[in-house]
Structure formats: C-alpha cells, structure tokens
Amino acid sequence: YNNNIIFCVGNEMNSIWRNLLRLSHHSQCIMPFRSNTHSSSSLRLPPLARRPHKTRPATSSLKVDTPSVIAYSTAGSYNLYDLCNAIRVQGLYEVVDLSDDLMDSVLSVKSTYLNTQKDIFFFAEKGSVVFWNVPEFERENVLQFLKLVEYDKYEEDVIRSEAEMLKVIPEEPNTKIKGGVVSLSKETDSLNAHLEKYSFSDAISASVKLGVLESSLHKLIGSIEHISDDLKAGRSLNLSRSEVLKKTGEVFALRHMINLSCDLLDTPDFYWDREKLEGLYLNTCSHLAVNKRTKIYNEKLNHCAELLELITAHLNDVHHVRLEWFIIILIMIEVGFECLHFIHQFIM
C-alpha cells in the first residue's frame, strides 16, 4: 500500500521538539498520517458501571517517574502494515524484531530519543496496545495516532474503564510477577528482556480485550434482563421474532470473538518451546484471572442463549397457533359459503 505521510510540523519544528525532549521528561507527539483504512464500529458500547470482577490502582495515582506497564484495547484489530510504515517514517520509534512467529500479529517498538526504556507492543488481532514506562502525554498521542489504523473502534469510555495497569520494578534478580508488581531481571540480555516484556504484555492485552468483551456482554444482559421479569410476572412479551433473532446474533457474535478470534481458551503456540516465557505468561494470566473470567463469560453467554432459545420457541408456538386459527377461520368461511350455496340451490 502507498500511504501519504503528513507531518504536522516541518523539520525545524521537529528539531525544536527534540531539543525540548533533551531538557525535560515530556515525550514527543506522534505525527498523524493518512491511511486507506476506514474504520466503522460494529461494537458500540455505552458508558457502563464498573463490574466488581477486579480492582486496579488508578493510573493517575502514579508518580511521573514510576515505572509501569499500561494496556488498552481500543479496537477489534489494527492494520499493522500501515502502522509499521508510519512509525518508520516518523523516526521517533525503532521497530524491534521479536520472532518470526510474531511477525504478522505483533509490532514491537522502542523509543529512539532520550536514554529511556520505553517500549510499546501493538497486538493486531486483539486490537490492544501495551505501554512500558511511557508517560501519559505520550500515551495519549499514541492512542490518537492508532485511530487511523483501527478496525471496529470501541467507545472511548469503554477503552478507559477497561485499561489495565501494573507497577514495574526494574533491576531485580529475577523476572517475575507477584502481588500485581512486575519485576524485571537486570541480568537478562536485551533480546530476552524484550521477549519477557512481550510475555507480560501478551497476557495483559488478553485481559483488557476480555474486559471490553465483558462490557459488551454486560450491555446485552441489560437489554434482555426484563424478559425474565416479564416471564416471572406472567406478562406478555413485547418482543418480535426479528428482535429476538438480532439478540441471538449478538450472543453468537460475542461467543465467536472470545472462543475463535482471541487466544483466551488455550496457551498460544508461541510458548510451546519457551518454558520460561510460558511461565511468565501463565502467571500473569493467573493474576488477572483471565481463565476464570473467560469461563464465567461463557457461562453467562450460555444462559443468555438458553433464554433467547426459550423465547424463540415461545414466539414460534404463538405464531403457529395464530396460523392454525387463520386456517380454521378460512375453513369456517368456506363452509359458510357452501351452506349459502346449498340453501340457494334448495330454494331454487
């Protein structure tokens, strides 16, 4: 693809920005570009109350220099090709080669300015981005930048409410996660250190993706909650067959997303021959209760599917009874005409 890269400022302004970066800890704004990607949301989520399945410290409570890893799920997926080309042209980040197995699904970059350990992981299939030691100003610019390569954008309120944050302690003897704190080993070489960050990021990105799907399911449950109350009270159901069919489609769409589109039911193939990285991934998933939440998510989906199946059967029965009455009425009308015809013939 040929993409037109549009810079907000010229070379002189870029030079001024870079000088400011050397004098302060503020990060550089990523310049926007034009992409052939046209995003339209098929998963539009309204603001929802926070579910009590997990708690996390607020990102605003972090100090400026506190190392942290923060993840957002912003869309259904990303166009990594356009994103990679735009990042290379900008020159603010350097693409890091992780593994041939991840070439088509993950893009990893690190900052080229200042002597900092800023890393960003973009997960194409999950539509998630994970920031390591990136200040808020820079994160916001990256999130705005991502809107140009997103497919099926999510609502801003959902993106913010489902964000995940963990504190990071660098220069530790061993790499691990304990008590919601990620410890990074000081003895690991550069490539392995980046792969360890990827393992943590992979699990965290799965958690935030699951959080967005949970919000969508929460919305669906709210839209059909009144059905159980109507059935319990013996009231007639104010639903058409087409409306029930749409709700059933939403249930199967959510089931497809979590069971087929995302690697949430099983450990990704990448970790099969990398036991240490697999341990980091599984421990992070365990801390974020990904497996437990996925199981609960599917159980709720099954309940919704059973309820909608019951309503579909009920509406079909009502429809069949109505058709039977129409047939009976038509037969009675036909009998009436035959009686009139017989009487007329008898009189004649």
C-alpha positions in Angstrom: 0.0 0.0 0.0 1.1 3.5 -0.7 0.3 5.8 2.2 0.7 9.5 2.2 2.6 10.6 5.4 1.5 14.1 6.5 3.7 15.8 9.1 2.0 18.3 11.4 5.2 20.4 11.6 8.3 20.8 9.5 11.9 19.8 10.1 12.5 23.0 12.1 9.7 22.3 14.5 10.9 18.7 14.8 14.3 20.0 15.8 12.7 22.2 18.4 10.7 19.3 19.8 13.8 17.2 20.1 15.7 19.9 21.9 12.8 20.2 24.4 12.9 16.4 24.9 16.5 16.6 26.0 15.7 19.3 28.5 12.6 17.6 30.0 10.9 14.3 30.5 8.0 15.2 28.3 7.5 12.9 25.3 7.3 13.7 21.6 3.9 13.8 19.8 3.5 11.3 17.0 2.6 12.9 13.7 -0.7 11.8 12.1 -0.8 10.2 8.7 -3.4 9.2 6.1 -4.3 5.6 5.7 -6.5 3.6 3.4 -8.1 2.0 6.5 -11.7 3.1 7.1 -13.0 2.2 10.5 -16.6 1.7 11.3 -17.7 0.4 14.7 -19.7 -2.8 14.9 -19.3 -3.0 18.6 -20.6 0.3 20.0 -20.6 0.3 23.8 -22.3 2.9 26.0 -20.8 4.0 29.3 -21.2 1.2 31.9 -20.8 0.9 35.6 -17.6 -0.9 36.5 -18.1 -4.5 37.2 -16.6 -5.8 40.5 -14.6 -8.7 39.0 -11.3 -7.0 39.6 -9.7 -3.9 41.1 -6.7 -1.9 40.0 -4.8 1.2 41.1 -5.7 4.3 39.2 -3.2 5.4 36.5 -3.5 9.0 37.6 -2.2 8.0 41.1 1.2 7.0 39.6 4.1 9.4 40.1 5.7 10.8 36.9 8.9 8.7 37.2 7.1 5.5 38.5 7.9 2.6 36.1 4.6 1.0 35.0 3.0 -1.1 32.2 -0.4 0.1 31.0 -2.6 -1.6 28.4 -5.6 -0.5 26.4 -7.9 -2.4 24.0 -9.0 0.3 21.5 -10.5 -1.7 18.5 -11.3 -5.0 17.0 -7.9 -5.1 15.2 -5.1 -3.0 13.8 -3.6 -2.6 10.3 0.0 -3.4 11.3 1.3 -2.8 7.8 0.2 0.8 7.7 1.2 1.3 11.4 4.7 -0.1 10.8 5.3 2.1 7.8 4.1 5.2 9.5 6.3 4.6 12.6 9.4 4.0 10.4 8.8 7.3 8.6 8.3 9.3 11.9 11.6 8.2 13.2 10.6 8.5 16.9 10.5 4.8 17.5 12.6 1.9 16.3 10.9 -1.4 15.3 12.2 -4.3 17.4 12.4 -7.8 15.8 10.9 -10.3 18.3 10.4 -13.6 16.5 9.4 -14.8 13.0 6.4 -16.4 14.7 5.1 -13.0 15.8 5.8 -11.0 12.6 2.2 -10.9 11.4 0.5 -10.4 14.7 2.6 -8.2 16.9 4.6 -5.0 16.3 7.1 -4.0 19.0 8.9 -0.6 19.1 11.2 1.3 21.4 12.0 4.9 21.7 14.9 6.4 19.7 15.1 9.6 21.7 16.4 10.0 25.3 18.1 7.2 27.1 15.0 5.5 28.5 13.5 2.1 28.4 10.2 3.0 26.7 8.7 0.0 24.8 5.3 -0.3 23.1 3.7 -3.5 21.9 0.8 -3.5 19.3 -1.3 -6.6 19.1 -3.1 -6.7 15.7 -5.6 -9.4 16.3 -6.6 -8.2 19.8 -6.6 -4.5 18.9 -4.6 -3.8 22.0 -1.6 -1.7 22.8 0.7 -2.1 25.8 3.0 0.7 27.1 6.1 0.1 29.2 7.4 3.2 31.1 5.6 5.6 28.7 4.3 8.9 30.3 0.7 9.8 30.0 1.3 12.6 27.4 3.0 10.3 25.0 0.4 7.5 25.6 -2.4 9.9 24.6 -0.6 10.8 21.4 -0.1 7.2 20.5 -3.8 6.4 21.2 -4.8 9.2 18.9 -2.3 8.0 16.3 -3.8 4.5 16.4 -7.3 5.7 15.4 -6.1 5.9 11.8 -5.2 2.2 11.6 -8.1 0.7 13.7 -10.8 -1.6 12.5 -14.1 -1.6 14.6 -13.3 1.2 17.1 -14.5 0.9 20.6 -16.2 3.7 22.6 -13.8 5.9 24.5 -15.4 5.4 27.8 -15.0 1.6 27.5 -11.4 1.9 26.4 -10.6 4.0 29.5 -12.6 1.9 32.0 -11.1 -1.4 30.8 -7.5 -0.2 30.9 -5.1 -2.4 32.9 -2.1 -1.1 34.9 0.7 -2.9 36.8 3.7 -1.4 38.6 7.2 -2.4 37.4 10.3 -2.8 39.4 13.5 -2.9 37.2 16.9 -4.2 38.1 15.7 -7.2 40.1 17.5 -10.6 40.4 14.7 -12.5 38.7 11.9 -11.7 36.3 8.5 -12.5 37.8 5.1 -11.1 38.7 3.9 -11.1 42.3 1.2 -9.2 44.0 0.4 -7.2 40.9 4.0 -6.0 40.6 6.2 -6.9 37.6 9.9 -7.5 38.4 12.4 -7.3 35.6 15.8 -9.0 35.9 18.9 -6.9 35.5 20.9 -9.9 34.2 18.9 -10.6 31.1 20.3 -9.7 27.7 18.5 -7.2 25.5 16.6 -9.7 23.3 15.4 -11.9 26.1 14.4 -8.9 28.2 12.2 -7.8 25.3 10.7 -11.2 25.0 10.0 -11.2 28.7 8.2 -7.9 28.3 6.3 -9.4 25.4 5.1 -12.3 27.5 3.7 -10.0 30.2 2.2 -7.8 27.5 0.5 -10.7 25.8 -1.3 -11.7 29.0 -2.2 -8.1 29.9 -3.5 -7.4 26.4 -5.7 -10.5 26.6 -7.1 -9.2 29.9 -8.1 -5.8 28.5 -9.6 -7.4 25.4 -11.6 -9.7 27.7 -12.7 -6.6 29.7 -14.1 -5.0 26.6 -16.0 -8.1 25.7 -17.3 -8.3 29.2 -18.6 -4.8 28.8 -20.4 -5.7 25.6 -21.9 -8.8 27.3 -22.9 -6.6 30.3 -24.8 -4.4 27.8 -26.5 -7.4 26.2 -27.6 -8.8 29.6 -29.1 -5.4 30.5 -31.1 -5.3 27.3 -32.7 -8.7 27.9 -33.0 -8.6 31.7 -36.6 -7.5 31.5 -37.6 -10.8 29.7 -37.1 -12.9 32.9 -39.1 -10.4 34.9 -42.0 -10.5 32.4 -42.0 -14.3 32.4 -42.0 -14.4 36.2 -44.9 -11.9 36.4 -46.8 -13.7 33.6 -46.9 -10.6 31.4 -46.9 -10.8 27.6 -43.6 -10.4 25.9 -43.2 -7.2 24.0 -40.7 -8.7 21.5 -40.9 -9.6 17.9 -39.2 -12.6 16.3 -36.8 -10.3 14.4 -35.7 -8.6 17.6 -35.1 -12.0 19.3 -33.1 -13.1 16.2 -30.9 -10.0 16.5 -30.2 -10.6 20.1 -29.4 -14.2 19.3 -26.9 -12.9 16.7 -25.3 -10.7 19.3 -24.8 -13.7 21.6 -23.1 -15.8 18.9 -21.0 -12.8 17.8 -19.7 -12.4 21.3 -19.1 -16.2 21.6 -17.2 -16.1 18.3 -15.0 -13.3 19.5 -13.9 -14.9 22.7 -13.7 -18.6 21.6 -12.4 -18.2 18.0 -10.9 -14.8 17.4 -8.8 -14.5 20.5 -6.3 -16.9 22.2 -8.1 -16.9 25.5 -9.0 -20.6 25.8 -5.5 -22.0 25.4 -1.9 -21.0 25.7 -0.6 -19.5 22.4 1.6 -21.7 20.2 4.5 -19.2 20.6 5.2 -20.5 24.2 5.3 -24.3 23.4 9.1 -24.4 23.2 9.8 -21.4 25.5 9.1 -22.7 29.0 10.3 -19.6 30.9 8.3 -17.2 28.8 5.3 -19.5 29.1 5.6 -19.4 32.9 5.6 -15.6 32.8 2.5 -15.6 30.5 0.6 -18.1 32.6 1.4 -16.4 35.9 0.2 -13.0 34.6 -3.0 -14.6 33.3 -3.5 -16.2 36.7 -3.0 -12.8 38.4 -5.5 -11.2 36.1 -7.9 -14.1 36.4 -8.2 -14.4 32.6 -9.2 -18.1 32.6 -11.7 -17.7 35.4 -13.3 -14.7 33.8 -13.4 -16.4 30.4 -15.2 -19.4 32.0 -17.7 -17.1 33.7 -18.1 -15.1 30.4 -19.1 -18.3 28.5 -21.5 -19.4 31.3 -23.3 -16.1 31.0 -23.4 -16.4 27.3 -24.9 -19.9 27.6 -27.6 -18.5 30.0 -28.4 -15.7 27.5 -28.6 -18.2 24.6 -30.9 -20.6 26.6 -33.2 -17.7 27.5 -33.4 -16.5 23.9 -33.9 -20.0 22.7 -36.8 -20.3 25.1 -38.3 -17.1 23.9 -37.8 -18.1 20.2 -39.7 -21.4 20.9 -42.5 -19.5 22.6 -42.9 -17.0 19.8 -42.8 -19.8 17.3 -45.6 -21.5 19.2 -47.6 -18.3 19.3 -47.0 -17.9 15.5 -48.1 -21.5 14.8 -51.3 -21.1 16.9 -52.1 -17.9 15.1 -51.7 -19.7 11.7 -53.9 -22.5 12.9 -56.6 -20.1 13.9 -56.3 -18.4 10.5 -56.7 -21.8 8.8 -59.7 -22.6 11.0 -61.4 -19.3 10.2 -60.8 -19.7 6.5 -62.3 -23.2 6.7 -65.3 -21.8 8.5 -65.7 -19.1 5.9 -65.6 -21.7 3.2 -68.2 -23.9 5.0 -70.4 -20.8 5.3 -70.2 -20.1 1.6 -71.0 -23.7 0.8 -74.0 -23.6 3.2 -75.3 -20.5 1.5 -74.8 -22.1 -1.9 -76.7 -25.2 -0.7 -79.6 -23.1 0.6 -79.7 -21.1 -2.6 -79.8 -24.3 -4.6 -82.5 -25.8 -2.3 -84.7 -22.7 -2.7 -84.4 -22.7 -6.4 
